[in-house]
């Protein structure tokens, strides 16, 4: 409860600071900085942009990663509309499909081209893992995509998708918080968002003051949690059990 109260207070405090003009500074993230470059390169090549917001359902343990991928999808859809380049988005879960369609539908008007939206730009190849990967590879190779974004929770299909996009000459920007899949993305992608960088993508790309302030509040909560772990480890090492009893109370 104390940690929850601290987190809520920290987020509220930094959001208020951001509204007054004291916007937190976010370190440069190469993969996010290259987003516009990737869409622009696809435009120059006359090829479509391909986006996969993870493979899991929106109501599972990986929902946070899926939502992060969907949030960035809205920004990529806005860029695609602005540059008038076709966008293809593949999802594997029926619960994700309507959300992905809405993110694309809302992104096109922000890019100034609401008329470019078509329902078929968000297909659902399959909910089965291997079949979904095969469907995505078919889209990438058939349409020779110029840029591929793989942001969300991925499993064994991660290397297949990233390598498949690289084989057609696409610039690949990937990202996941699933530890086992990060190495595969790193070796097969041009840019990789590692861990919590995907959760910061929405605030980073939008530049919204409230969201940047909330990001700072979350970071201070993590700093407190790490500090408590370090202090607790040191105290327990010297035989002091007070913090253990406090945290288990």
C-alpha positions in Angstrom: 0.0 0.0 0.0 2.8 2.4 0.8 4.5 1.7 -2.5 1.2 2.2 -4.3 0.6 5.5 -2.6 4.2 6.6 -3.4 3.7 5.6 -7.1 0.4 7.5 -7.3 1.9 10.6 -5.6 5.0 10.6 -7.7 3.1 10.3 -11.0 0.7 13.1 -9.9 3.6 15.3 -8.8 5.5 15.0 -12.0 2.4 15.4 -14.2 1.8 18.7 -12.4 5.4 19.8 -13.0 5.1 18.9 -16.6 1.9 20.9 -17.0 3.8 23.9 -15.6 6.5 23.6 -18.2 9.0 21.5 -16.3 8.8 18.6 -18.7 11.1 15.6 -17.9 13.9 14.9 -20.3 13.8 11.4 -21.9 17.1 9.9 -23.1 17.4 9.4 -26.8 16.1 5.9 -27.9 17.6 5.0 -31.3 14.8 2.7 -32.4 12.1 5.4 -31.8 14.2 8.1 -33.4 14.4 5.9 -36.5 10.7 5.4 -36.8 10.1 8.3 -39.2 13.2 7.4 -41.1 11.9 3.9 -41.6 8.6 5.0 -42.9 10.3 7.6 -45.1 12.6 5.0 -46.6 9.6 2.8 -47.4 8.0 5.8 -49.2 11.1 6.4 -51.2 11.3 2.8 -52.3 7.6 2.7 -53.2 7.0 -0.2 -50.8 4.4 -0.6 -48.0 5.0 -0.5 -44.2 4.4 -3.6 -42.2 3.5 -3.6 -38.5 2.9 -6.5 -36.0 1.8 -5.5 -32.5 2.8 -8.8 -30.9 1.1 -12.1 -31.1 -0.8 -12.5 -27.8 -4.3 -11.7 -26.7 -5.2 -8.4 -25.2 -6.5 -10.0 -22.0 -3.4 -12.1 -21.0 -0.3 -11.6 -18.9 1.3 -10.0 -22.0 -1.4 -7.4 -22.4 0.8 -4.5 -21.4 3.2 -5.3 -24.2 0.4 -5.7 -26.7 -1.1 -2.4 -25.7 2.4 -0.8 -26.1 2.6 -2.2 -29.6 -0.9 -0.9 -30.4 -0.1 2.5 -29.1 2.9 2.8 -31.4 0.8 1.5 -34.2 -1.3 4.6 -34.1 1.8 6.8 -34.5 3.1 4.6 -37.4 -0.3 4.9 -39.1 -0.2 8.7 -38.8 3.2 8.7 -40.4 2.1 6.4 -43.2 -0.9 8.7 -43.9 1.4 11.7 -43.9 3.8 10.2 -46.4 0.9 8.4 -48.3 2.6 5.0 -48.1 0.5 1.8 -47.8 0.3 0.2 -44.3 -0.2 -3.4 -43.6 -0.9 -4.6 -40.0 -1.1 -8.3 -39.1 -2.6 -9.5 -35.8 -3.0 -13.0 -34.4 -5.7 -12.5 -31.7 -9.4 -11.8 -32.4 -9.5 -9.5 -29.3 -6.7 -7.4 -30.7 -8.2 -7.0 -34.2 -10.8 -4.3 -33.4 -8.4 -2.3 -31.4 -5.7 -2.4 -34.1 -8.3 -1.4 -36.7 -9.3 1.6 -34.5 -5.7 2.7 -33.9 -5.1 2.7 -37.7 -8.5 4.4 -38.3 -7.6 7.2 -35.9 -4.0 7.5 -37.1 -4.9 8.3 -40.7 -6.9 11.5 -40.0 -4.0 12.8 -37.8 -1.8 12.3 -40.8 -4.1 14.2 -42.9 -5.4 11.4 -45.1 -8.5 9.8 -43.5 -9.6 8.5 -46.9 -6.7 6.1 -47.1 -8.0 3.8 -44.5 -9.4 0.4 -45.6 -10.4 -2.5 -43.3 -8.3 -4.9 -45.2 -5.1 -3.2 -44.1 -5.4 -5.1 -40.8 -5.7 -8.8 -41.6 -5.8 -11.7 -39.1 -3.8 -14.4 -40.8 -4.2 -17.0 -38.0 -4.3 -17.3 -34.2 -1.9 -20.4 -34.4 1.7 -19.5 -33.9 3.4 -21.1 -36.9 0.5 -20.3 -39.2 0.5 -16.6 -38.1 4.3 -16.4 -38.8 3.8 -18.0 -42.2 1.0 -15.5 -43.0 3.2 -12.6 -42.0 6.1 -13.9 -44.1 3.8 -14.2 -47.1 2.7 -10.6 -46.7 6.3 -9.4 -46.4 7.6 -11.3 -49.4 4.6 -10.9 -51.6 4.4 -7.1 -51.1 8.2 -6.5 -50.6 7.7 -4.3 -47.6 10.2 -1.4 -47.1 9.9 -1.2 -43.4 8.8 -3.7 -40.7 7.8 -2.9 -37.1 7.6 -5.8 -34.7 6.6 -4.3 -31.3 4.9 -6.2 -28.5 5.0 -9.7 -27.0 6.6 -12.3 -29.2 7.6 -15.9 -28.7 9.3 -18.4 -31.0 8.2 -16.6 -34.1 10.4 -13.5 -33.3 13.4 -14.6 -35.3 11.3 -15.8 -38.3 9.6 -12.5 -38.6 12.6 -10.3 -38.1 14.8 -12.4 -40.5 12.0 -12.6 -43.0 11.7 -8.8 -43.1 15.4 -8.4 -43.5 15.5 -10.8 -46.4 13.2 -8.6 -48.5 15.5 -5.6 -47.7 13.2 -3.9 -45.2 14.5 -1.8 -42.4 13.4 -3.6 -39.2 12.5 -2.0 -35.9 11.6 -4.5 -33.2 10.9 -4.4 -29.5 9.7 -6.7 -26.7 9.9 -7.1 -23.0 10.1 -10.9 -23.3 13.6 -11.6 -22.2 14.1 -14.8 -24.2 13.2 -13.1 -27.5 15.3 -10.0 -27.2 18.6 -11.6 -28.4 16.8 -12.8 -31.6 15.5 -9.4 -32.4 18.9 -7.8 -31.7 20.8 -10.0 -34.2 18.1 -9.7 -37.0 16.9 -6.1 -36.7 18.3 -2.7 -37.5 17.0 -1.3 -34.3 15.7 -3.0 -31.1 13.7 -1.6 -28.3 14.7 -3.5 -25.2 12.4 -4.2 -22.3 10.6 -1.1 -20.9 11.6 1.0 -23.8 8.5 -0.2 -25.6 6.3 1.1 -22.7 7.9 4.5 -23.0 7.3 4.6 -26.8 3.9 6.3 -26.6 5.0 9.1 -24.4 8.3 9.5 -26.3 6.7 9.8 -29.7 3.7 11.9 -28.8 5.6 14.4 -26.6 2.5 14.7 -24.4 3.4 16.5 -21.2 1.1 14.4 -18.9 2.4 11.1 -20.2 6.0 12.2 -19.9 5.3 13.4 -16.4 3.7 10.0 -15.6 6.8 8.3 -17.1 9.1 10.2 -14.6 6.8 9.3 -11.7 7.1 5.6 -12.6 10.8 5.8 -12.9 11.1 7.3 -9.4 8.9 4.4 -8.1 11.3 2.0 -9.6 14.3 3.8 -8.1 12.6 3.5 -4.7 12.0 -0.2 -5.2 15.6 -0.9 -6.2 16.8 1.2 -3.2 14.7 -0.9 -0.8 16.1 -4.1 -2.3 19.7 -2.9 -1.9 19.1 -1.7 1.7 17.3 -4.8 2.6 20.1 -7.1 1.2 22.7 -5.1 3.2 20.7 -5.2 6.4 19.9 -8.9 6.1 23.6 -9.6 5.4 24.5 -8.1 8.8 21.7 -10.0 10.6 19.1 -7.2 10.7 15.7 -8.7 10.0 13.6 -5.5 10.6 13.0 -4.7 7.0 12.1 -8.3 6.2 9.5 -8.3 8.9 8.2 -4.9 7.7 7.8 -6.0 4.1 6.1 -9.3 5.1 3.7 -7.5 7.4 
